[in-house]
Amino acid sequence: MARVELNVQAPDFTLDDFNGKSVSLSDYKNKKNVMVVFNRGFF
């Protein structure tokens, strides 16, 4: 996995939310802030 770098645009990706709906990072383009959290061992 590539390292995260400051001031570099993140690649687009799509994941399912808790309701099974697909959500893409690009859905939030032009929003001020986006926080993505991956909970390891959550399920």
N, C-alpha and C positions, 0 to 999 in steps of 0.2 A: 504494500500500500504506500502511495506517495505521501510525503510529509505535507502538512498544511503550512502555507506561507502567508505572511502578512501582505495585505494590499494586492492580492491576486484573486481574480474571480473564481469562485468555486464551480466545479463541473455540475451540470444538471443531473439530478437523479430522481427516481420515483420510488416511493415506498407506500405500503398500505397503512392507514391509520387504524385506530382501535375499532372502528366500525367496518373495516374492510374496504374503505374507499381509497382509491389511488390518489396520492398527493405528490406533486412534483415541486422541487425547489423553484423552478421557473414560475410556478403559480404565485410566488411571492416577490417576483421581480419588481423593482422600483419601490419596494417597501423599505422603510428606514432600517429596521433590524430584523433579523431572523435568527432564532436560536434552535438548534437541532440537538436533541439529546438521545443517545442510544443507551438504554438500560440493559446492561449485561445481566443475565440470570433473572430477568423480570418475570418470565413465564414459567 
